[in-house]
Structure formats: C-alpha cells, structure tokens
Amino acid sequence: MVAATLVAATLVLGAAQAAAAPPGSPGSGGDGDRRVALGDSWAAGTAAGAVEAASGTCRRSPLAYPALLARAAGETAWTSRACASASGSGGNGQFSSLSDTTEVVTATVGADATGLGALAAACSSAGTPARCDEAVGRFDRALRTLPGSLDAALADVRRRAPRAAVTVTGFPLLAEVKACPDGAADAARAARLDDAVNRLDTVLAERVTAAGMRFVDVRPAFAGHGVCAPAPWLTPFTAGEALLAGGPSADGHALGVLPALAAAAPAPAPAPNPTAAPTAPVPPADGRAAPGLFPG
C-alpha cells in the first residue's frame, strides 16, 4: 500500500513537471525529528531548481526526493538537513537533528565528498583529456578514504537515532557510455564516468549493508535517462558549476529516486537498544579523523 501510494504520487508529480515549489512545501521541512533527511547536494536537490533561499549555502529544494517523499506520505514531522558542499569537508553537523525518537532516516552522500560533479565537468565536452585525468585521480584518492569516513558517520547516526530505519541511496550512471554536447566528450570519457559511479555505489552498498542499514540502488530506475538520453533526468555536465554537473533534475528526483525507494524492500529494523545515547563519531580504524560527509 505504501509503495503504491509513493509510485502514484511520483507519477502525478512527474506529469506536472514540478515546475515550481508547491505552496507550503519547503525543501527543509520543519523541526520535526521523526523523519530526518541527511546528505549532500544530491539529497538537498541543489540541481533540481527552486532552491529555497532560507536554506542558505545548503541549497535545499522542495523538488528534492526527501520533500517529495514526505509529501507523498502526508508527513508533517520531518526535516531535511541535507547540505550542498563543494568539497564534502567540515564536521557532521547535520546529525544534531537525530534523536532517540527519530524513526526514519534517509541519506544520499558521497558525490560531493568524492567530487563526482567536478569529475563530470572535467570529462565533459567542455573539458580536456588532461582535466579529466586529473579529476579521475582526485576522485580515486577521495574514494579510498570514503569507507572509513562512512563507517564512522553511520555509527554516529545509529548512536544518535538508535530506533531509526536508515536508508542510503546510491547514484545513477551519469553517461551510460554515451557522448553528447551536454555530456561526456567521447565514449572513452563516458566510460570512465560510469566506472567511477559503479565503484562509488559498490563502496556505499558494502559499508551501508555492513552497518545493518538499507542501501537502495537507483541505477535501474534511471536506466535510459542519463544526460545524453532523449529524456535526461540529470543536469548537463556543462552546467557552469561543478557542483551541479550531472546532478538529478526535478524529474530525476520524482521519476528516478522516489520510485526506487518505493520499490525497495523495507529498511531493516535496528536491534532494540533504548538506553543508547549519542556519542562522538568513531574515527576510522587507522586513527585518522573522519572527514565530514554530512556538512551543515
């Protein structure tokens, strides 16, 4: 029943094209902590348009999937702390909204921290082979540090929200091995972009599953809607700002991410632990301080 409701809501929103934010439907929600959305620019909906001024540099949109999900569920006690970050640096400041009464947590994270948008821009028709090579190198170095940082962040989420069902979404293939003026410069660079996404999704799936949380693969839902498709659900790689390059449009959130969430199996329930108390994030095993994947 819930899945059917979400899919129906998605189709209605997609048919309307979600050209403007519906009245009274902020991208940040309110101050409720029953349902909390976390993450980077992909969860904030920065590339979806209609960004609310009140969200400041976090650049949240009411067209992002957390807001669509809350509206489809008739949810009022929810909040989004998702925040765009050009570097994915800073502390995990979003976690202050989590508590032992939080029941649902959604997150999309890893794109800003690894520079996925910058990689798309560098390998685009406006980039150069040298820029693409450099961006791939930066992405690879960031991806190597992601598992430890993610483990620490997810452990902190669980401590702060011990009763919550936590869902983390992955990322769609940006290029689908196609080149076009809005996308990759050639098929070889398109393949490098898709390989980067596949490796990022692999890390996310492994670490999220190891934490006892739900990972949702959105690649099947986005299939045939990469940036070079006739009906793309991603913004052009040549958008003029690396943070926006390849990010999901309003249709990407409504017709891609939301149905993927609706079709996925329910998030696993955490083991009961009513006495759990919030603690500081646990650093990676090598002792380094974990970079802030959830800035804000």
PyMOL commands that set and color helices and strands:
alter all, ss='L'
color gray80, all
select helices_A, chain A and resi 2-15+41-44+53-58+65-72+93-97+111-114+116-122+129-160+187-210+219-222+250-263
alter helices_A, ss='H'
color red, helices_A
select strands_A, chain A and resi 35-39+78-80+104-108+165-169+214-216
alter strands_A, ss='S'
color yellow, strands_A
deselect
rebuild
show_as cartoon
